Amino acid sequence: MIKKLLIILMFLGSLSAHAQDNTILVLADSLSASYGIAIEDGWVSLLQNRLREQGYTYNVFNASISGDTTHGAKSRLDEILNDRKPDITILELGGNDGLRGLPIPEIKSNLGEIINLLETGGSKVLLVPMLLPPNYGKFYIDRFTAIYTELAEETDTKLSKFILDGIAENPELMQNDGIHPTAEAQIMMLDNIWPDLESMFNEE
């Protein structure tokens, strides 16, 4: 009887500990979906490992889809939030919109609506800025780049460093398509956003 009681208490204790874990949602595109590499080598998996190693009680849920746009993510966000209640969301979107040359106001509006939905649901947001290659023209590129700084200011959202900083300009760290980073670059991607992400843990 005592043995059974101990087993039950241990089980309930494990459930309680799991319930206390916070959730980090990654809402993103192929840069966060381990495109062209093993899932366990992607920066999102490396993030979960780092959290455990450093004693942070966060579970990472990766809702990234290769090729996703701001409109696509916005359309599926309600379903995600019905299933998950993230404490922090890493929002890395807009790159595919920009590569398709979609209207700047549309991209900004979609991202703004996503941020609003997340914050209304109780999630803090780390907005990850995207950059475009130079062949899109200075006028479009400047307006695209400004989306992220403007939204961060207008919505009081934390803005991270560019996730491909120090990577995109190094061909050895990019796959043959010149768009997606290699497995070796994933730790650098994590390091690029980690300081801003970690600072949010103390705000919980």
N, C-alpha and C positions, 0 to 999 in steps of 0.2 A: 504493500500500500504506500509506504513512504517512498519507495523507488518510483512508483507511478506518479506520485505527487511532485517529486523532483523533476521528472521528465516534463510534466505539464508546465511547471513553473519556468523551466528552461525554455520551453517552446514559446510561452507567452512573453518571456523576456526578450527573445529574439524578434518576435513580432513587434513589440514595443520599440525596440531599438531601430527596426526597419522603418517604423512609422515616423520616427523622429528625423529620419534622413530627409534632407532637402533635395530638390530637383533642379538641375540645370538643363534647360531645353536648348538645343542647337537647331535653329531654324535657318537653313542655308541651302546652298546649291552644291555643285560638284566639288568645289574646293574643300568642302567639309564632309563629302560623301565618299571619301577614299577612292576617287575616280582613278582607275588604272593601277591601283595598288591593293594590297591585302587590307581588309578592314582593320585588322589589329595593328597595322602600321600607320594608320591615319592619325592626324593630330587629335581627333575627338577621343579615340581610344587611349592615346597617350595622356590626354587630359584626365580621364578617369583614373588611370594608373597614378598620376601625380597627386591627385586628390587623396587617394588612399594612402600613398606613401607619406603625405604630409599631415595626415590625420583629419582631413576635412570630411564631414559626413554629407557629401553630396553624391547623388546618383545622376549620371548624365544620360539623357534621352536624346538620341540623334534623329531628328526629323528632316534631315537634309535629303534633297532629291536632285540628282544631276539634271541640269538643264532648266531648273526651276526659275521662275520669274517672280517678281513682287506680286503680280496678280494671282499667279498660281498658288503661292504661299498664303496669300490673304484668303483665297477661296477655301482652303483646307484648314485654316487655323481654328475655326470653331470646333471642328471634330477633334483636333489635337487637344484643345483646352477642355473638352468634355471628358477626355481620358486622363489628362495630366494637369496638374496644378503647379506649374514651375515657379520657383522662387526667383530664379534668374534666367533670362533668355539671351543667348548669344545670337544676334541677328546679323547674318552675313548674306545679304541679298542685293540685287540691283545690277550685278555684273552682266548677267545675260540680257537684261533689259537694255543696258547700254550698248552691248555688242550688236544688238538688233536695231539700234538707233531709235528706240521708242521715245516718244515725247517726254521731255524732262518733267513737266508738270504731272504727268501720269505716274512716272516712277516715284516722284516725291510724295504724291498723294497716297499711293499704295503703301509706301513705307510708313508714312504718318499714321495711316489707319491701322496698320499692323502694330505699331508701337502703342497706340491708344487701346487696342483690344487687349494687348498683353498687360499693360499697366492697370487697366480696369479689372483684369482678372487677378491682380495682385503680384505680378511679376516685375522685377526690375529688369531693365534692358541694357545690354552692352551692344552698341551699334558699331559694326565693323565696316569701315569705309572701303569702297572699291575704287579702282583706277582703270582708265581705258588706255589702250595703245595709241600712239600719236597719229595714226592714220585716220582717226575720226575727226580731225580738225580741231583747232584751238577753241573755237566758239562753243562747240558741243561739249568738248572735254571740260572746259572751265565750268560750264553750267552743271554738268554731271557731277564733277568733284564737289561743287558747292552744296549739292543736295545734302550731304552727310553733316557738314558743319552747320548748315542752316537748321536741319532737323534737330540736331543735338542741342542747339541753343533754344529753339522754339518749344521743344518738349522737355527740356531739362534732362536729357538722356546722356549717359556717359558714352563718349566716343573713344574707341580704341585706336591703336596704331594700325596702319595698313598691314594686313595679315601676310602679304607677300613681300614685305620690306626686306631687302637684301637677298631676295630669292628670284623675283621676276626678271631681274637684269642679269642673272647668272644662268646661262644656257645649261650648265652642268647640273643645275638643280631643277630643271624643267624637263617634262616629258617631251617626246618628239613633236607633239602638237604645238609646243610653245605656249600653252595656256595653263596646263595642269602641272603642279609640282611633283617631284619624285618622292619616293619614300624617305630618302635622306633629308629632304627639306621639311618634313612634317614637324620635327622637334623645333625647328626655327619658327614655324608658323605658330606653334603653341607658345613659344617664348615671346613672340611679338605681341600677343594679346594677354598673356598671363598677368603682368603687373596691374593692368586695369581691371581684369577679372578678379584677381585676388583682393584688390582694394574694396570690392563690393561685398565680400564675405563679412567684413567687419560692420557693414551697414545693416545686416540682417537682424 
